[in-house]
Structures are given as structure tokens and as C-alpha cells.
């Protein structure tokens, strides 16, 4: 999956209290759509290797002794 490039010249900073068209759009989207957008943003910022390496899970098993 090709990730879009982040255009840092188009960044704007606003308060979370402001009700913008963009905020209205994301509030109208479902949870899955918002989570997917967050995942794409993380991959754009940190790259695919760093994102997947950071989210690895490790399972460890322990032997229990029965007396």
C-alpha cells in the first residue's frame, strides 16, 4: 500500500475547542474510519517499519507446577 506523502507546508494548528468543517467531518465518520485514518497518519509520519515494530506483541508462557 503506497502511503501518501505528508506536505508539511500545508499544516495548520488550531484549538480543540474550535468547531471547524474538518472536525465536523470526522465526527460524522464511524469509529473504524477514524481509526483507519489515524493508522495512515502514523505510517505517514513514522514510516511503515517503525509503526509495525512499535506495535509488536510478545507472548510468554510459564509452566505451572501442580502439587
CHARMM internal coordinates of N, CA and C (Angstrom, degrees):
IC EDIT
DIST 1 N 1 CA 1.4516
DIST 1 CA 1 C 1.5217
ANGL 1 N 1 CA 1 C 108.83
DIST 1 C 2 N 1.3228
ANGL 1 CA 1 C 2 N 116.86
DIHE 1 N 1 CA 1 C 2 N 120.53
DIST 2 N 2 CA 1.4593
ANGL 1 C 2 N 2 CA 121.15
DIHE 1 CA 1 C 2 N 2 CA 178.68
DIST 2 CA 2 C 1.5216
ANGL 2 N 2 CA 2 C 109.68
DIHE 1 C 2 N 2 CA 2 C -77.65
DIST 2 C 3 N 1.3127
ANGL 2 CA 2 C 3 N 115.76
DIHE 2 N 2 CA 2 C 3 N 126.29
DIST 3 N 3 CA 1.4521
ANGL 2 C 3 N 3 CA 121.30
DIHE 2 CA 2 C 3 N 3 CA 179.73
DIST 3 CA 3 C 1.5212
ANGL 3 N 3 CA 3 C 109.23
DIHE 2 C 3 N 3 CA 3 C -88.62
DIST 3 C 4 N 1.3251
ANGL 3 CA 3 C 4 N 117.00
DIHE 3 N 3 CA 3 C 4 N 137.77
DIST 4 N 4 CA 1.4692
ANGL 3 C 4 N 4 CA 118.83
DIHE 3 CA 3 C 4 N 4 CA 174.90
DIST 4 CA 4 C 1.5198
ANGL 4 N 4 CA 4 C 109.41
DIHE 3 C 4 N 4 CA 4 C -67.01
DIST 4 C 5 N 1.3218
ANGL 4 CA 4 C 5 N 116.33
DIHE 4 N 4 CA 4 C 5 N 152.70
DIST 5 N 5 CA 1.4537
ANGL 4 C 5 N 5 CA 120.98
DIHE 4 CA 4 C 5 N 5 CA 179.31
DIST 5 CA 5 C 1.5263
ANGL 5 N 5 CA 5 C 109.49
DIHE 4 C 5 N 5 CA 5 C -85.60
DIST 5 C 6 N 1.3116
ANGL 5 CA 5 C 6 N 115.99
DIHE 5 N 5 CA 5 C 6 N 144.63
DIST 6 N 6 CA 1.4487
ANGL 5 C 6 N 6 CA 122.13
DIHE 5 CA 5 C 6 N 6 CA 179.49
DIST 6 CA 6 C 1.5197
ANGL 6 N 6 CA 6 C 109.52
DIHE 5 C 6 N 6 CA 6 C -83.18
DIST 6 C 7 N 1.3311
ANGL 6 CA 6 C 7 N 116.62
DIHE 6 N 6 CA 6 C 7 N 119.97
DIST 7 N 7 CA 1.4633
ANGL 6 C 7 N 7 CA 122.04
DIHE 6 CA 6 C 7 N 7 CA 177.76
DIST 7 CA 7 C 1.5212
ANGL 7 N 7 CA 7 C 108.04
DIHE 6 C 7 N 7 CA 7 C -92.14
DIST 7 C 8 N 1.3235
ANGL 7 CA 7 C 8 N 116.41
DIHE 7 N 7 CA 7 C 8 N 97.99
DIST 8 N 8 CA 1.4630
ANGL 7 C 8 N 8 CA 121.38
DIHE 7 CA 7 C 8 N 8 CA -175.19
DIST 8 CA 8 C 1.5225
ANGL 8 N 8 CA 8 C 112.73
DIHE 7 C 8 N 8 CA 8 C -71.59
DIST 8 C 9 N 1.3213
ANGL 8 CA 8 C 9 N 118.36
DIHE 8 N 8 CA 8 C 9 N -11.98
DIST 9 N 9 CA 1.4609
ANGL 8 C 9 N 9 CA 120.19
DIHE 8 CA 8 C 9 N 9 CA 177.18
DIST 9 CA 9 C 1.5265
ANGL 9 N 9 CA 9 C 111.36
DIHE 8 C 9 N 9 CA 9 C -79.15
DIST 9 C 10 N 1.3188
ANGL 9 CA 9 C 10 N 117.63
DIHE 9 N 9 CA 9 C 10 N -13.82
DIST 10 N 10 CA 1.4640
ANGL 9 C 10 N 10 CA 121.86
DIHE 9 CA 9 C 10 N 10 CA -177.40
DIST 10 CA 10 C 1.5229
ANGL 10 N 10 CA 10 C 112.81
DIHE 9 C 10 N 10 CA 10 C -102.20
DIST 10 C 11 N 1.3114
ANGL 10 CA 10 C 11 N 117.79
DIHE 10 N 10 CA 10 C 11 N 12.10
DIST 11 N 11 CA 1.4533
ANGL 10 C 11 N 11 CA 122.36
DIHE 10 CA 10 C 11 N 11 CA -177.54
DIST 11 CA 11 C 1.5160
ANGL 11 N 11 CA 11 C 110.85
DIHE 10 C 11 N 11 CA 11 C -77.15
DIST 11 C 12 N 1.3147
ANGL 11 CA 11 C 12 N 116.98
DIHE 11 N 11 CA 11 C 12 N 138.85
DIST 12 N 12 CA 1.4576
ANGL 11 C 12 N 12 CA 121.80
DIHE 11 CA 11 C 12 N 12 CA 172.99
DIST 12 CA 12 C 1.5215
ANGL 12 N 12 CA 12 C 108.29
DIHE 11 C 12 N 12 CA 12 C -129.15
DIST 12 C 13 N 1.2976
ANGL 12 CA 12 C 13 N 115.82
DIHE 12 N 12 CA 12 C 13 N 148.56
DIST 13 N 13 CA 1.4561
ANGL 12 C 13 N 13 CA 121.47
DIHE 12 CA 12 C 13 N 13 CA 179.09
DIST 13 CA 13 C 1.5135
ANGL 13 N 13 CA 13 C 107.42
DIHE 12 C 13 N 13 CA 13 C -115.32
DIST 13 C 14 N 1.3477
ANGL 13 CA 13 C 14 N 115.22
DIHE 13 N 13 CA 13 C 14 N 131.57
DIST 14 N 14 CA 1.4545
ANGL 13 C 14 N 14 CA 119.47
DIHE 13 CA 13 C 14 N 14 CA 179.04
DIST 14 CA 14 C 1.5205
ANGL 14 N 14 CA 14 C 109.14
DIHE 13 C 14 N 14 CA 14 C -142.31
DIST 14 C 15 N 1.2992
ANGL 14 CA 14 C 15 N 115.12
DIHE 14 N 14 CA 14 C 15 N 165.85
DIST 15 N 15 CA 1.4553
ANGL 14 C 15 N 15 CA 122.01
DIHE 14 CA 14 C 15 N 15 CA 179.38
DIST 15 CA 15 C 1.5273
ANGL 15 N 15 CA 15 C 109.96
DIHE 14 C 15 N 15 CA 15 C -76.67
DIST 15 C 16 N 1.3195
ANGL 15 CA 15 C 16 N 116.98
DIHE 15 N 15 CA 15 C 16 N 148.07
DIST 16 N 16 CA 1.4605
ANGL 15 C 16 N 16 CA 120.34
DIHE 15 CA 15 C 16 N 16 CA 176.72
DIST 16 CA 16 C 1.5291
ANGL 16 N 16 CA 16 C 111.36
DIHE 15 C 16 N 16 CA 16 C -69.00
DIST 16 C 17 N 1.3179
ANGL 16 CA 16 C 17 N 116.77
DIHE 16 N 16 CA 16 C 17 N -17.77
DIST 17 N 17 CA 1.4638
ANGL 16 C 17 N 17 CA 121.01
DIHE 16 CA 16 C 17 N 17 CA 179.49
DIST 17 CA 17 C 1.5223
ANGL 17 N 17 CA 17 C 112.88
DIHE 16 C 17 N 17 CA 17 C -78.24
DIST 17 C 18 N 1.3406
ANGL 17 CA 17 C 18 N 116.70
DIHE 17 N 17 CA 17 C 18 N -20.31
DIST 18 N 18 CA 1.4593
ANGL 17 C 18 N 18 CA 120.80
DIHE 17 CA 17 C 18 N 18 CA -179.68
DIST 18 CA 18 C 1.5306
ANGL 18 N 18 CA 18 C 110.10
DIHE 17 C 18 N 18 CA 18 C -70.25
DIST 18 C 19 N 1.3148
ANGL 18 CA 18 C 19 N 116.66
DIHE 18 N 18 CA 18 C 19 N 137.72
DIST 19 N 19 CA 1.4595
ANGL 18 C 19 N 19 CA 120.55
DIHE 18 CA 18 C 19 N 19 CA 177.28
DIST 19 CA 19 C 1.5196
ANGL 19 N 19 CA 19 C 108.11
DIHE 18 C 19 N 19 CA 19 C -104.12
DIST 19 C 20 N 1.3190
ANGL 19 CA 19 C 20 N 115.97
DIHE 19 N 19 CA 19 C 20 N 97.48
DIST 20 N 20 CA 1.4577
ANGL 19 C 20 N 20 CA 122.00
DIHE 19 CA 19 C 20 N 20 CA -177.09
DIST 20 CA 20 C 1.5252
ANGL 20 N 20 CA 20 C 109.92
DIHE 19 C 20 N 20 CA 20 C -102.51
DIST 20 C 21 N 1.3278
ANGL 20 CA 20 C 21 N 115.37
DIHE 20 N 20 CA 20 C 21 N 170.08
DIST 21 N 21 CA 1.4715
ANGL 20 C 21 N 21 CA 120.27
DIHE 20 CA 20 C 21 N 21 CA 176.61
DIST 21 CA 21 C 1.5243
ANGL 21 N 21 CA 21 C 110.33
DIHE 20 C 21 N 21 CA 21 C -61.35
DIST 21 C 22 N 1.3275
ANGL 21 CA 21 C 22 N 116.13
DIHE 21 N 21 CA 21 C 22 N -37.12
DIST 22 N 22 CA 1.4597
ANGL 21 C 22 N 22 CA 119.72
DIHE 21 CA 21 C 22 N 22 CA -179.91
DIST 22 CA 22 C 1.5292
ANGL 22 N 22 CA 22 C 111.06
DIHE 21 C 22 N 22 CA 22 C -65.00
DIST 22 C 23 N 1.3260
ANGL 22 CA 22 C 23 N 116.22
DIHE 22 N 22 CA 22 C 23 N -43.63
DIST 23 N 23 CA 1.4687
ANGL 22 C 23 N 23 CA 119.96
DIHE 22 CA 22 C 23 N 23 CA 178.29
DIST 23 CA 23 C 1.5269
ANGL 23 N 23 CA 23 C 110.09
DIHE 22 C 23 N 23 CA 23 C -63.75
DIST 23 C 24 N 1.3102
ANGL 23 CA 23 C 24 N 117.28
DIHE 23 N 23 CA 23 C 24 N -41.25
DIST 24 N 24 CA 1.4605
ANGL 23 C 24 N 24 CA 121.79
DIHE 23 CA 23 C 24 N 24 CA 178.00
DIST 24 CA 24 C 1.5291
ANGL 24 N 24 CA 24 C 110.11
DIHE 23 C 24 N 24 CA 24 C -61.08
DIST 24 C 25 N 1.3280
ANGL 24 CA 24 C 25 N 116.95
DIHE 24 N 24 CA 24 C 25 N -41.00
DIST 25 N 25 CA 1.4624
ANGL 24 C 25 N 25 CA 121.44
DIHE 24 CA 24 C 25 N 25 CA 178.67
DIST 25 CA 25 C 1.5236
ANGL 25 N 25 CA 25 C 110.69
DIHE 24 C 25 N 25 CA 25 C -60.69
DIST 25 C 26 N 1.3464
ANGL 25 CA 25 C 26 N 116.81
DIHE 25 N 25 CA 25 C 26 N -50.20
DIST 26 N 26 CA 1.4642
ANGL 25 C 26 N 26 CA 119.38
DIHE 25 CA 25 C 26 N 26 CA -175.79
DIST 26 CA 26 C 1.5229
ANGL 26 N 26 CA 26 C 112.02
DIHE 25 C 26 N 26 CA 26 C -69.16
DIST 26 C 27 N 1.3231
ANGL 26 CA 26 C 27 N 117.91
DIHE 26 N 26 CA 26 C 27 N -30.20
DIST 27 N 27 CA 1.4618
ANGL 26 C 27 N 27 CA 119.70
DIHE 26 CA 26 C 27 N 27 CA 175.61
DIST 27 CA 27 C 1.5264
ANGL 27 N 27 CA 27 C 111.67
DIHE 26 C 27 N 27 CA 27 C -70.50
DIST 27 C 28 N 1.3271
ANGL 27 CA 27 C 28 N 117.32
DIHE 27 N 27 CA 27 C 28 N -22.97
DIST 28 N 28 CA 1.4586
ANGL 27 C 28 N 28 CA 121.04
DIHE 27 CA 27 C 28 N 28 CA 178.69
DIST 28 CA 28 C 1.5281
ANGL 28 N 28 CA 28 C 112.33
DIHE 27 C 28 N 28 CA 28 C -83.02
DIST 28 C 29 N 1.3375
ANGL 28 CA 28 C 29 N 117.62
DIHE 28 N 28 CA 28 C 29 N -14.36
DIST 29 N 29 CA 1.4643
ANGL 28 C 29 N 29 CA 122.47
DIHE 28 CA 28 C 29 N 29 CA -179.00
DIST 29 CA 29 C 1.5238
ANGL 29 N 29 CA 29 C 110.32
DIHE 28 C 29 N 29 CA 29 C -84.54
DIST 29 C 30 N 1.3105
ANGL 29 CA 29 C 30 N 116.38
DIHE 29 N 29 CA 29 C 30 N 158.97
DIST 30 N 30 CA 1.4589
ANGL 29 C 30 N 30 CA 121.17
DIHE 29 CA 29 C 30 N 30 CA 178.44
DIST 30 CA 30 C 1.5174
ANGL 30 N 30 CA 30 C 111.71
DIHE 29 C 30 N 30 CA 30 C -77.40
DIST 30 C 31 N 1.3367
ANGL 30 CA 30 C 31 N 115.35
DIHE 30 N 30 CA 30 C 31 N 168.90
DIST 31 N 31 CA 1.4646
ANGL 30 C 31 N 31 CA 120.81
DIHE 30 CA 30 C 31 N 31 CA -179.22
DIST 31 CA 31 C 1.5203
ANGL 31 N 31 CA 31 C 111.49
DIHE 30 C 31 N 31 CA 31 C -60.90
DIST 31 C 32 N 1.3144
ANGL 31 CA 31 C 32 N 117.23
DIHE 31 N 31 CA 31 C 32 N -42.23
DIST 32 N 32 CA 1.4714
ANGL 31 C 32 N 32 CA 120.63
DIHE 31 CA 31 C 32 N 32 CA -178.50
DIST 32 CA 32 C 1.5239
ANGL 32 N 32 CA 32 C 111.16
DIHE 31 C 32 N 32 CA 32 C -63.00
DIST 32 C 33 N 1.3323
ANGL 32 CA 32 C 33 N 117.38
DIHE 32 N 32 CA 32 C 33 N -40.49
DIST 33 N 33 CA 1.4673
ANGL 32 C 33 N 33 CA 121.36
DIHE 32 CA 32 C 33 N 33 CA 178.47
DIST 33 CA 33 C 1.5303
ANGL 33 N 33 CA 33 C 110.95
DIHE 32 C 33 N 33 CA 33 C -63.54
DIST 33 C 34 N 1.3319
ANGL 33 CA 33 C 34 N 116.55
DIHE 33 N 33 CA 33 C 34 N -42.08
DIST 34 N 34 CA 1.4667
ANGL 33 C 34 N 34 CA 120.34
DIHE 33 CA 33 C 34 N 34 CA -179.36
DIST 34 CA 34 C 1.5256
ANGL 34 N 34 CA 34 C 110.88
DIHE 33 C 34 N 34 CA 34 C -67.50
DIST 34 C 35 N 1.3282
ANGL 34 CA 34 C 35 N 117.71
DIHE 34 N 34 CA 34 C 35 N -41.94
DIST 35 N 35 CA 1.4608
ANGL 34 C 35 N 35 CA 120.71
DIHE 34 CA 34 C 35 N 35 CA 178.17
DIST 35 CA 35 C 1.5241
ANGL 35 N 35 CA 35 C 111.47
DIHE 34 C 35 N 35 CA 35 C -64.86
DIST 35 C 36 N 1.3197
ANGL 35 CA 35 C 36 N 116.65
DIHE 35 N 35 CA 35 C 36 N -39.38
DIST 36 N 36 CA 1.4607
ANGL 35 C 36 N 36 CA 120.72
DIHE 35 CA 35 C 36 N 36 CA 177.64
DIST 36 CA 36 C 1.5307
ANGL 36 N 36 CA 36 C 110.63
DIHE 35 C 36 N 36 CA 36 C -62.99
DIST 36 C 37 N 1.3230
ANGL 36 CA 36 C 37 N 117.20
DIHE 36 N 36 CA 36 C 37 N -40.42
DIST 37 N 37 CA 1.4651
ANGL 36 C 37 N 37 CA 121.06
DIHE 36 CA 36 C 37 N 37 CA 178.27
DIST 37 CA 37 C 1.5274
ANGL 37 N 37 CA 37 C 110.74
DIHE 36 C 37 N 37 CA 37 C -65.65
DIST 37 C 38 N 1.3219
ANGL 37 CA 37 C 38 N 117.51
DIHE 37 N 37 CA 37 C 38 N -38.14
DIST 38 N 38 CA 1.4667
ANGL 37 C 38 N 38 CA 120.79
DIHE 37 CA 37 C 38 N 38 CA 176.97
DIST 38 CA 38 C 1.5140
ANGL 38 N 38 CA 38 C 110.19
DIHE 37 C 38 N 38 CA 38 C -63.41
DIST 38 C 39 N 1.3309
ANGL 38 CA 38 C 39 N 116.89
DIHE 38 N 38 CA 38 C 39 N -43.13
DIST 39 N 39 CA 1.4714
ANGL 38 C 39 N 39 CA 121.29
DIHE 38 CA 38 C 39 N 39 CA 178.74
DIST 39 CA 39 C 1.5286
ANGL 39 N 39 CA 39 C 110.89
DIHE 38 C 39 N 39 CA 39 C -60.84
DIST 39 C 40 N 1.3191
ANGL 39 CA 39 C 40 N 117.25
DIHE 39 N 39 CA 39 C 40 N -43.22
DIST 40 N 40 CA 1.4670
ANGL 39 C 40 N 40 CA 121.12
DIHE 39 CA 39 C 40 N 40 CA 178.65
DIST 40 CA 40 C 1.5274
ANGL 40 N 40 CA 40 C 110.20
DIHE 39 C 40 N 40 CA 40 C -63.54
DIST 40 C 41 N 1.3331
ANGL 40 CA 40 C 41 N 116.94
DIHE 40 N 40 CA 40 C 41 N -43.31
DIST 41 N 41 CA 1.4696
ANGL 40 C 41 N 41 CA 120.01
DIHE 40 CA 40 C 41 N 41 CA 178.96
DIST 41 CA 41 C 1.5243
ANGL 41 N 41 CA 41 C 111.32
DIHE 40 C 41 N 41 CA 41 C -62.42
DIST 41 C 42 N 1.3305
ANGL 41 CA 41 C 42 N 117.82
DIHE 41 N 41 CA 41 C 42 N -42.44
DIST 42 N 42 CA 1.4623
ANGL 41 C 42 N 42 CA 120.80
DIHE 41 CA 41 C 42 N 42 CA 177.98
DIST 42 CA 42 C 1.5187
ANGL 42 N 42 CA 42 C 111.22
DIHE 41 C 42 N 42 CA 42 C -60.59
DIST 42 C 43 N 1.3282
ANGL 42 CA 42 C 43 N 116.94
DIHE 42 N 42 CA 42 C 43 N -42.55
DIST 43 N 43 CA 1.4650
ANGL 42 C 43 N 43 CA 120.25
DIHE 42 CA 42 C 43 N 43 CA 179.74
DIST 43 CA 43 C 1.5246
ANGL 43 N 43 CA 43 C 111.66
DIHE 42 C 43 N 43 CA 43 C -68.43
DIST 43 C 44 N 1.3373
ANGL 43 CA 43 C 44 N 117.48
DIHE 43 N 43 CA 43 C 44 N -34.06
DIST 44 N 44 CA 1.4669
ANGL 43 C 44 N 44 CA 120.37
DIHE 43 CA 43 C 44 N 44 CA 177.50
DIST 44 CA 44 C 1.5288
ANGL 44 N 44 CA 44 C 110.30
DIHE 43 C 44 N 44 CA 44 C -66.65
DIST 44 C 45 N 1.3240
ANGL 44 CA 44 C 45 N 117.12
DIHE 44 N 44 CA 44 C 45 N -40.03
DIST 45 N 45 CA 1.4586
ANGL 44 C 45 N 45 CA 121.41
DIHE 44 CA 44 C 45 N 45 CA -176.34
DIST 45 CA 45 C 1.5253
ANGL 45 N 45 CA 45 C 111.56
DIHE 44 C 45 N 45 CA 45 C -78.28
DIST 45 C 46 N 1.3423
ANGL 45 CA 45 C 46 N 116.84
DIHE 45 N 45 CA 45 C 46 N -48.80
DIST 46 N 46 CA 1.4558
ANGL 45 C 46 N 46 CA 120.93
DIHE 45 CA 45 C 46 N 46 CA -172.27
DIST 46 CA 46 C 1.5242
ANGL 46 N 46 CA 46 C 114.15
DIHE 45 C 46 N 46 CA 46 C -100.71
DIST 46 C 47 N 1.3180
ANGL 46 CA 46 C 47 N 117.87
DIHE 46 N 46 CA 46 C 47 N -10.62
DIST 47 N 47 CA 1.4630
ANGL 46 C 47 N 47 CA 120.71
DIHE 46 CA 46 C 47 N 47 CA -177.12
DIST 47 CA 47 C 1.5196
ANGL 47 N 47 CA 47 C 110.74
DIHE 46 C 47 N 47 CA 47 C 86.75
DIST 47 C 48 N 1.3109
ANGL 47 CA 47 C 48 N 116.47
DIHE 47 N 47 CA 47 C 48 N 162.96
DIST 48 N 48 CA 1.4658
ANGL 47 C 48 N 48 CA 119.83
DIHE 47 CA 47 C 48 N 48 CA -176.29
DIST 48 CA 48 C 1.5140
ANGL 48 N 48 CA 48 C 112.16
DIHE 47 C 48 N 48 CA 48 C -74.10
DIST 48 C 49 N 1.3296
ANGL 48 CA 48 C 49 N 118.29
DIHE 48 N 48 CA 48 C 49 N -34.60
DIST 49 N 49 CA 1.4639
ANGL 48 C 49 N 49 CA 120.16
DIHE 48 CA 48 C 49 N 49 CA -177.78
DIST 49 CA 49 C 1.5227
ANGL 49 N 49 CA 49 C 111.89
DIHE 48 C 49 N 49 CA 49 C -67.78
DIST 49 C 50 N 1.3159
ANGL 49 CA 49 C 50 N 116.75
DIHE 49 N 49 CA 49 C 50 N -45.35
DIST 50 N 50 CA 1.4682
ANGL 49 C 50 N 50 CA 119.79
DIHE 49 CA 49 C 50 N 50 CA -178.45
DIST 50 CA 50 C 1.5149
ANGL 50 N 50 CA 50 C 111.68
DIHE 49 C 50 N 50 CA 50 C -68.96
DIST 50 C 51 N 1.3394
ANGL 50 CA 50 C 51 N 118.32
DIHE 50 N 50 CA 50 C 51 N -34.27
DIST 51 N 51 CA 1.4595
ANGL 50 C 51 N 51 CA 120.77
DIHE 50 CA 50 C 51 N 51 CA -179.61
DIST 51 CA 51 C 1.5156
ANGL 51 N 51 CA 51 C 110.68
DIHE 50 C 51 N 51 CA 51 C -68.64
DIST 51 C 52 N 1.3221
ANGL 51 CA 51 C 52 N 117.38
DIHE 51 N 51 CA 51 C 52 N -46.86
DIST 52 N 52 CA 1.4592
ANGL 51 C 52 N 52 CA 119.07
DIHE 51 CA 51 C 52 N 52 CA -177.55
DIST 52 CA 52 C 1.5186
ANGL 52 N 52 CA 52 C 111.36
DIHE 51 C 52 N 52 CA 52 C -71.30
DIST 52 C 53 N 1.3199
ANGL 52 CA 52 C 53 N 118.16
DIHE 52 N 52 CA 52 C 53 N -34.62
DIST 53 N 53 CA 1.4583
ANGL 52 C 53 N 53 CA 120.02
DIHE 52 CA 52 C 53 N 53 CA 179.10
DIST 53 CA 53 C 1.5235
ANGL 53 N 53 CA 53 C 110.63
DIHE 52 C 53 N 53 CA 53 C -67.70
DIST 53 C 54 N 1.3041
ANGL 53 CA 53 C 54 N 116.62
DIHE 53 N 53 CA 53 C 54 N -34.09
DIST 54 N 54 CA 1.4610
ANGL 53 C 54 N 54 CA 120.82
DIHE 53 CA 53 C 54 N 54 CA -178.43
DIST 54 CA 54 C 1.5181
ANGL 54 N 54 CA 54 C 111.80
DIHE 53 C 54 N 54 CA 54 C -72.02
DIST 54 C 55 N 1.3240
ANGL 54 CA 54 C 55 N 117.91
DIHE 54 N 54 CA 54 C 55 N -25.42
DIST 55 N 55 CA 1.4540
ANGL 54 C 55 N 55 CA 121.01
DIHE 54 CA 54 C 55 N 55 CA -175.25
DIST 55 CA 55 C 1.5245
ANGL 55 N 55 CA 55 C 113.56
DIHE 54 C 55 N 55 CA 55 C -101.50
DIST 55 C 56 N 1.3337
ANGL 55 CA 55 C 56 N 117.29
DIHE 55 N 55 CA 55 C 56 N 16.91
DIST 56 N 56 CA 1.4576
ANGL 55 C 56 N 56 CA 119.35
DIHE 55 CA 55 C 56 N 56 CA -179.89
DIST 56 CA 56 C 1.5220
ANGL 56 N 56 CA 56 C 110.75
DIHE 55 C 56 N 56 CA 56 C -67.29
DIST 56 C 57 N 1.3168
ANGL 56 CA 56 C 57 N 114.88
DIHE 56 N 56 CA 56 C 57 N 149.94
DIST 57 N 57 CA 1.4564
ANGL 56 C 57 N 57 CA 121.93
DIHE 56 CA 56 C 57 N 57 CA 175.95
DIST 57 CA 57 C 1.5268
ANGL 57 N 57 CA 57 C 108.06
DIHE 56 C 57 N 57 CA 57 C -113.69
DIST 57 C 58 N 1.3112
ANGL 57 CA 57 C 58 N 116.40
DIHE 57 N 57 CA 57 C 58 N 141.21
DIST 58 N 58 CA 1.4608
ANGL 57 C 58 N 58 CA 121.11
DIHE 57 CA 57 C 58 N 58 CA 177.66
DIST 58 CA 58 C 1.5273
ANGL 58 N 58 CA 58 C 107.57
DIHE 57 C 58 N 58 CA 58 C -121.97
DIST 58 C 59 N 1.3283
ANGL 58 CA 58 C 59 N 115.32
DIHE 58 N 58 CA 58 C 59 N 130.19
DIST 59 N 59 CA 1.4614
ANGL 58 C 59 N 59 CA 120.30
DIHE 58 CA 58 C 59 N 59 CA 178.50
DIST 59 CA 59 C 1.5243
ANGL 59 N 59 CA 59 C 108.00
DIHE 58 C 59 N 59 CA 59 C -107.97
DIST 59 C 60 N 1.3218
ANGL 59 CA 59 C 60 N 115.35
DIHE 59 N 59 CA 59 C 60 N 131.60
DIST 60 N 60 CA 1.4546
ANGL 59 C 60 N 60 CA 120.73
DIHE 59 CA 59 C 60 N 60 CA 179.48
DIST 60 CA 60 C 1.5245
ANGL 60 N 60 CA 60 C 107.47
DIHE 59 C 60 N 60 CA 60 C -124.37
DIST 60 C 61 N 1.3056
ANGL 60 CA 60 C 61 N 116.55
DIHE 60 N 60 CA 60 C 61 N 133.34
DIST 61 N 61 CA 1.4592
ANGL 60 C 61 N 61 CA 120.03
DIHE 60 CA 60 C 61 N 61 CA 179.56
DIST 61 CA 61 C 1.5219
ANGL 61 N 61 CA 61 C 109.44
DIHE 60 C 61 N 61 CA 61 C -110.42
DIST 61 C 62 N 1.2983
ANGL 61 CA 61 C 62 N 116.41
DIHE 61 N 61 CA 61 C 62 N 150.70
DIST 62 N 62 CA 1.4590
ANGL 61 C 62 N 62 CA 122.04
DIHE 61 CA 61 C 62 N 62 CA -179.76
DIST 62 CA 62 C 1.5258
ANGL 62 N 62 CA 62 C 108.58
DIHE 61 C 62 N 62 CA 62 C -128.64
DIST 62 C 63 N 1.3106
ANGL 62 CA 62 C 63 N 115.89
DIHE 62 N 62 CA 62 C 63 N 140.24
DIST 63 N 63 CA 1.4717
ANGL 62 C 63 N 63 CA 121.37
DIHE 62 CA 62 C 63 N 63 CA 176.84
DIST 63 CA 63 C 1.5226
ANGL 63 N 63 CA 63 C 108.64
DIHE 62 C 63 N 63 CA 63 C -82.64
DIST 63 C 64 N 1.3059
ANGL 63 CA 63 C 64 N 116.71
DIHE 63 N 63 CA 63 C 64 N 131.64
DIST 64 N 64 CA 1.4606
ANGL 63 C 64 N 64 CA 121.45
DIHE 63 CA 63 C 64 N 64 CA 175.70
DIST 64 CA 64 C 1.5056
ANGL 64 N 64 CA 64 C 109.17
DIHE 63 C 64 N 64 CA 64 C -102.31
DIST 64 C 65 N 1.3298
ANGL 64 CA 64 C 65 N 116.26
DIHE 64 N 64 CA 64 C 65 N 135.32
DIST 65 N 65 CA 1.4703
ANGL 64 C 65 N 65 CA 119.38
DIHE 64 CA 64 C 65 N 65 CA 177.18
DIST 65 CA 65 C 1.5120
ANGL 65 N 65 CA 65 C 108.82
DIHE 64 C 65 N 65 CA 65 C -96.48
DIST 65 C 66 N 1.3111
ANGL 65 CA 65 C 66 N 116.55
DIHE 65 N 65 CA 65 C 66 N 129.17
DIST 66 N 66 CA 1.4612
ANGL 65 C 66 N 66 CA 121.85
DIHE 65 CA 65 C 66 N 66 CA 178.52
DIST 66 CA 66 C 1.5254
ANGL 66 N 66 CA 66 C 108.50
DIHE 65 C 66 N 66 CA 66 C -99.08
DIST 66 C 67 N 1.2913
ANGL 66 CA 66 C 67 N 118.33
DIHE 66 N 66 CA 66 C 67 N 128.09
DIST 67 N 67 CA 1.4524
ANGL 66 C 67 N 67 CA 121.70
DIHE 66 CA 66 C 67 N 67 CA -179.05
DIST 67 CA 67 C 1.4921
ANGL 67 N 67 CA 67 C 112.08
DIHE 66 C 67 N 67 CA 67 C -100.28
END
COOR INIT
IC SEED 1 N 1 CA 1 C
IC BUILD
